[in-house]
């Protein structure tokens, strides 16, 4: 593996960084003001138009068709660009690179029929609509996805859907026009073949947004989280995404890229947190000297840098594996970064909060949101325990035993 960025990635990174510095970052405070009032930023559409004109569009989709707008960057080439976007929670939307829409685009690219692509994928690629993915349920342990209980019963040429979903990212967005819903279509099938994915328009009778959810007191203004009920919701069987009984296959196709994109953006957020620690500690004095001169603060910053560089290399290797081997052969690497990066984000955000003091827990900085985001990522898209279990299962058993190990100086009695 070559650890240097490709010339192509370097060129796109320079272009994106320039656009970010000139067009996105100067509008951050204005975006925050609108978000606090629950308003859409009026300049977002114009920013998106500028980004698309600059070619900075659909950067996280390497498998675009010839007539679909985007750059077709590899996952590895996209990784450093995602870092730049990750410095601001709302920046990915400028480039149509936000979750959950990008993973949904990938699922539609791989599993949708031509008719479904025309109706659902194309508007997402052009940022004309928003979407969500309905999986997690309040009444079952969704960490074991085979517990998902929403029922999808065939009735002629339709499915009738009944169930409840919550913590559905993007479901409370006013422009969300459809969801990909995971539910049980054949309760008598094997554990991993009972479920299917069906596209459900938000305006379908029986779909109800129960409430908008927050996480640890934080609002997701980019993709507002919702709780939904499905009460005798009727959709045509033509809305089945992929084959019946292959719901988990569809889910895994979208979850692999979703997890790595979250990690890439989190690395960029950690870079910002380290910069904030450096600046804050250099500008404040305590007990007669600048805070940055204290060994404890220096150690916090240094430890953060060590952890960040390790995580970045792990994420780059995962992106490279995804490019080289595809989704099926990159699961171990995806699980590794899914465990490592959110935990790192939590630790660095905690140190940054300690350096900033009370200000770090206020809305004046992104630190408390970073801490909450890191904690959420340790649960969302598969909790740590599930990924650790998968990592353990893929750990090879050595061929030798303790009794005959050549590595021990003496055999046990």
C-alpha positions in Angstrom: 0.0 0.0 0.0 1.2 3.5 -0.9 0.6 5.9 2.0 1.0 9.0 -0.1 -2.1 10.6 -1.6 -2.4 10.2 -5.3 -1.9 13.2 -7.6 -5.6 13.1 -8.3 -6.5 13.2 -4.7 -4.0 16.0 -4.0 -5.5 18.1 -6.8 -9.1 17.6 -5.6 -8.1 18.2 -2.0 -6.5 21.5 -2.9 -9.6 22.5 -4.9 -11.9 21.5 -2.1 -9.9 23.2 0.6 -9.9 26.5 -1.3 -13.7 26.3 -1.8 -14.1 25.4 1.9 -12.0 28.4 3.0 -13.6 30.9 0.7 -17.2 29.8 0.5 -18.1 27.6 3.4 -16.2 28.6 6.6 -17.1 32.3 6.3 -20.8 31.4 6.4 -20.5 29.1 9.5 -21.8 31.6 12.1 -24.7 32.6 9.8 -25.5 28.9 9.4 -25.5 28.4 13.1 -27.9 31.3 13.6 -30.4 29.9 11.1 -30.0 26.4 12.6 -30.7 27.7 16.1 -33.9 29.2 14.9 -34.9 25.9 13.1 -34.5 27.5 9.7 -32.9 26.3 6.6 -29.8 28.4 5.7 -31.0 30.5 2.7 -27.6 30.4 1.1 -27.3 26.6 1.0 -28.9 26.2 -2.5 -26.5 28.8 -3.9 -23.5 27.2 -2.2 -24.5 23.8 -3.7 -24.9 25.3 -7.1 -21.4 26.8 -6.8 -20.0 23.5 -5.6 -21.6 21.6 -8.5 -20.3 24.1 -11.0 -16.8 23.7 -9.5 -17.1 19.9 -10.0 -17.1 19.4 -6.2 -20.2 17.2 -6.2 -21.1 13.7 -5.2 -17.5 13.2 -4.1 -18.2 10.0 -2.1 -19.7 7.9 -4.9 -17.0 6.1 -6.9 -19.5 4.0 -8.9 -21.5 6.7 -10.7 -22.9 5.9 -14.1 -21.8 7.9 -17.2 -24.9 10.2 -17.0 -24.8 10.7 -13.3 -23.2 13.9 -11.9 -20.0 13.5 -9.7 -16.3 13.0 -9.6 -16.0 9.2 -9.4 -13.2 9.4 -6.8 -12.0 6.2 -5.2 -12.7 5.7 -1.5 -9.0 6.3 -0.8 -9.0 9.5 -2.9 -12.1 10.7 -1.1 -10.8 10.1 2.4 -8.8 13.3 2.9 -11.6 15.4 1.3 -14.1 13.9 3.8 -11.7 15.1 6.6 -12.0 18.7 5.4 -15.8 18.5 5.3 -15.8 16.9 8.8 -14.5 20.1 10.3 -18.0 21.5 10.2 -21.1 19.3 10.8 -23.0 21.0 7.9 -20.2 21.2 5.3 -20.9 17.8 3.7 -24.4 19.0 2.6 -22.7 21.7 0.4 -21.1 19.0 -1.7 -24.1 16.5 -1.5 -21.9 14.2 0.6 -24.1 14.0 3.7 -25.5 11.0 5.6 -27.8 9.3 5.3 -28.3 10.2 1.6 -24.9 9.0 0.3 -25.3 5.5 1.8 -28.9 5.4 0.4 -27.5 6.4 -3.0 -25.1 3.6 -2.8 -27.8 1.1 -1.9 -29.9 2.4 -4.8 -27.0 2.2 -7.2 -26.4 -1.4 -6.3 -29.9 -2.8 -5.8 -32.5 -0.6 -7.5 -34.2 -1.3 -10.7 -33.9 1.2 -13.6 -37.4 2.6 -12.8 -36.5 2.9 -9.1 -33.2 4.7 -10.0 -35.1 7.2 -12.1 -37.6 7.9 -9.4 -35.5 7.8 -6.3 -31.8 7.9 -7.0 -31.7 10.7 -9.6 -33.3 13.3 -7.4 -30.8 12.4 -4.6 -27.8 12.8 -6.9 -29.1 16.2 -7.9 -29.9 17.3 -4.3 -33.6 17.8 -5.2 -34.8 15.7 -2.2 -33.6 14.0 1.0 -34.0 10.5 2.3 -33.7 8.2 5.4 -33.1 4.6 6.3 -35.6 3.0 8.7 -34.0 0.2 10.7 -33.7 0.8 14.5 -36.8 0.0 16.6 -37.6 1.0 20.2 -39.1 -2.4 21.3 -36.3 -4.7 20.4 -32.5 -4.9 20.8 -31.6 -3.6 17.3 -27.9 -4.3 17.9 -29.0 -7.8 16.8 -30.6 -6.8 13.5 -32.4 -10.1 13.2 -34.7 -8.8 16.0 -36.2 -6.2 13.7 -39.9 -6.8 13.9 -41.7 -4.4 11.6 -44.0 -6.5 9.5 -44.4 -6.3 5.7 -47.2 -8.5 4.6 -47.9 -9.2 0.9 -51.4 -8.3 -0.3 -51.8 -8.8 -4.0 -49.4 -6.5 -5.7 -48.7 -4.5 -2.5 -47.0 -4.7 0.8 -48.8 -3.7 4.0 -46.3 -2.3 6.6 -46.9 -2.1 10.3 -44.3 -1.2 12.9 -42.4 1.5 14.7 -38.9 2.9 14.0 -36.9 5.5 15.9 -33.5 7.3 15.9 -33.9 7.4 12.1 -31.4 9.9 10.8 -32.9 12.3 8.4 -36.5 11.2 8.9 -37.5 14.5 10.5 -36.0 16.6 7.7 -38.8 18.6 6.0 -37.4 17.7 2.5 -37.2 13.9 3.3 -39.5 12.4 0.6 -38.8 8.7 1.1 -37.3 6.0 3.4 -35.7 2.7 2.8 -37.5 0.5 5.4 -36.2 -2.8 6.7 -38.9 -5.2 7.9 -40.0 -8.9 8.1 -41.5 -10.2 4.9 -41.3 -14.0 5.7 -41.3 -14.8 9.4 -40.9 -18.5 8.7 -37.6 -18.1 6.8 -34.1 -18.4 8.4 -33.0 -15.6 10.7 -31.1 -13.7 8.1 -33.6 -14.3 5.3 -36.8 -13.0 6.9 -36.2 -9.4 6.1 -36.5 -7.2 3.1 -36.0 -3.5 2.2 -38.9 -1.5 0.7 -38.9 2.1 -0.5 -41.7 4.0 1.3 -42.7 7.5 0.3 -43.0 9.8 3.4 -46.5 11.0 2.2 -47.9 7.5 2.1 -51.1 7.3 4.3 -50.2 5.6 7.6 -46.6 7.0 7.9 -46.5 9.3 10.9 -43.6 11.3 12.3 -44.2 10.9 16.0 -41.5 13.3 17.2 -38.1 14.8 16.4 -35.4 13.3 18.6 -32.2 14.8 20.1 -29.1 12.9 21.2 -27.5 13.9 24.5 -29.3 17.3 24.2 -27.9 17.9 20.7 -29.9 18.5 17.6 -28.9 17.1 14.2 -29.7 20.1 12.0 -28.4 18.5 8.9 -30.3 15.2 9.1 -32.9 15.6 11.9 -33.6 12.4 13.7 -37.1 11.1 13.8 -39.4 8.5 15.4 -41.9 7.0 13.0 -44.9 4.7 13.1 -46.2 2.7 10.2 -49.9 1.9 10.5 -51.2 -0.3 7.7 -49.0 1.5 5.2 -49.6 0.2 1.7 -46.9 0.4 -0.9 -46.6 -1.4 -4.3 -44.3 -4.5 -4.5 -42.5 -2.6 -7.2 -41.0 -0.6 -4.3 -39.1 -3.7 -3.1 -35.4 -2.9 -3.1 -33.4 -5.9 -4.2 -34.9 -9.4 -3.8 -37.3 -10.4 -1.1 -35.4 -11.9 1.8 -32.2 -9.9 1.0 -32.9 -7.0 3.4 -29.6 -7.5 5.3 -27.7 -7.7 2.0 -29.1 -4.3 1.0 -28.4 -2.9 4.5 -24.8 -4.1 4.5 -24.1 -2.6 1.1 -25.0 0.8 2.4 -23.6 0.4 5.9 -20.0 -0.3 4.8 -19.5 3.1 3.1 -21.7 4.8 5.8 -19.3 3.7 8.5 -16.1 4.6 6.8 -17.5 8.1 5.8 -18.5 8.8 9.4 -15.0 7.8 10.5 -13.3 10.0 7.8 -15.3 13.0 8.8 -14.6 12.3 12.5 -10.9 12.5 11.8 -11.3 15.9 10.3 -13.3 17.0 13.4 -10.5 15.7 15.6 -8.0 17.8 13.7 -10.1 20.8 14.5 -10.3 19.9 18.2 -6.5 19.7 18.4 -6.2 23.1 16.8 -8.7 24.5 19.2 -6.7 23.0 22.2 -3.5 24.6 20.8 -5.0 28.0 20.4 -7.0 28.1 23.6 -4.1 26.9 25.8 -1.7 29.4 24.2 -4.1 32.4 24.8 -4.9 31.7 28.5 -2.7 31.8 31.6 -3.2 30.1 35.0 -1.0 30.4 38.1 1.5 32.7 36.4 2.2 31.0 33.0 0.4 30.1 29.8 -1.7 27.0 30.1 0.1 25.5 27.1 3.3 25.4 29.1 1.9 22.8 31.5 3.1 19.3 31.1 -0.5 17.9 31.4 -1.8 20.0 28.5 1.2 19.2 26.4 0.6 15.5 27.0 -3.1 15.8 26.1 -2.3 17.4 22.8 0.6 15.0 22.1 -1.6 11.9 22.9 -4.3 13.3 20.7 -1.9 13.6 17.8 -0.6 10.1 18.3 -4.1 8.6 18.4 -5.3 10.7 15.4 -2.4 9.7 13.2 -3.0 6.0 14.0 -6.7 6.3 13.3 -6.1 8.1 10.0 -3.8 5.3 8.8 -6.3 2.7 9.8 -9.0 4.6 7.9 -6.9 5.0 4.8 -6.1 1.3 4.8 -9.8 0.6 5.1 -10.6 2.8 2.2 -7.8 1.2 0.2 -9.2 -2.3 1.0 -12.7 -1.2 0.0 -11.3 0.0 -3.4 -9.2 -3.2 -3.9 -11.5 -5.9 -2.6 -15.0 -4.5 -2.4 -17.5 -4.5 0.4 -17.5 -8.2 1.2 -13.7 -8.4 1.8 -13.3 -5.2 3.8 -15.6 -5.9 6.7 -12.8 -6.5 9.2 -11.2 -3.2 8.3 -14.6 -1.4 8.5 -15.2 -2.9 12.0 -11.7 -1.9 13.1 -12.1 1.8 12.3 -15.7 1.8 13.5 -14.4 0.8 17.0 -11.2 2.9 17.0 -12.3 6.2 15.6 -15.4 7.1 17.7 -13.5 6.1 20.9 -10.7 8.4 19.7 -13.1 11.2 19.0 -14.6 10.9 22.5 -11.1 11.0 24.1 -9.9 14.0 22.2 -13.2 15.9 22.7 -13.0 15.2 26.4 -9.5 16.6 26.5 -10.5 19.7 24.5 -13.4 20.3 26.9 -11.0 20.2 29.8 -8.7 22.7 28.1 -11.6 25.0 27.3 -13.3 24.7 30.7 -16.9 25.7 30.9 -16.8 27.2 27.4 -16.2 23.7 26.0 -19.6 22.6 27.2 -21.5 25.6 25.7 -22.9 26.2 22.3 -20.0 28.7 21.7 -17.8 25.7 20.6 -18.4 22.4 18.7 -16.7 20.5 21.5 -19.7 19.2 23.3 -21.3 18.2 20.0 -18.2 16.4 19.1 -18.3 14.5 22.4 -21.9 13.6 21.8 -21.3 12.6 18.2 -18.4 10.3 19.2 -20.7 8.7 21.8 -23.5 8.2 19.3 -21.1 6.6 16.8 -20.2 3.9 19.4 -23.9 2.8 19.2 -25.1 3.8 15.7 -24.4 1.7 12.6 -23.6 -1.3 14.9 -22.4 -0.8 18.6 -18.9 -1.4 19.6 -19.7 -4.8 21.1 -21.0 -6.1 17.7 -18.0 -5.0 15.8 -15.6 -6.3 18.5 -17.4 -9.6 18.2 -16.9 -9.6 14.5 -13.2 -8.7 14.8 -12.7 -11.5 17.3 -14.4 -14.0 14.9 -12.0 -13.1 12.2 -8.9 -13.5 14.4 -7.1 -16.7 13.2 -6.4 -19.4 15.8 -2.6 -20.2 15.9 -1.8 -23.8 14.9 0.3 -24.4 18.1 -0.8 -24.9 21.7 0.6 -23.6 24.9 1.9 -27.1 25.7 4.1 -27.3 22.6 4.7 -23.7 21.9 8.2 -22.9 20.6 7.8 -19.4 22.1 7.8 -20.4 25.7 11.0 -21.0 27.6 9.6 -23.9 29.5 6.5 -26.1 29.1 4.0 -25.9 31.9 3.6 -28.9 34.2 
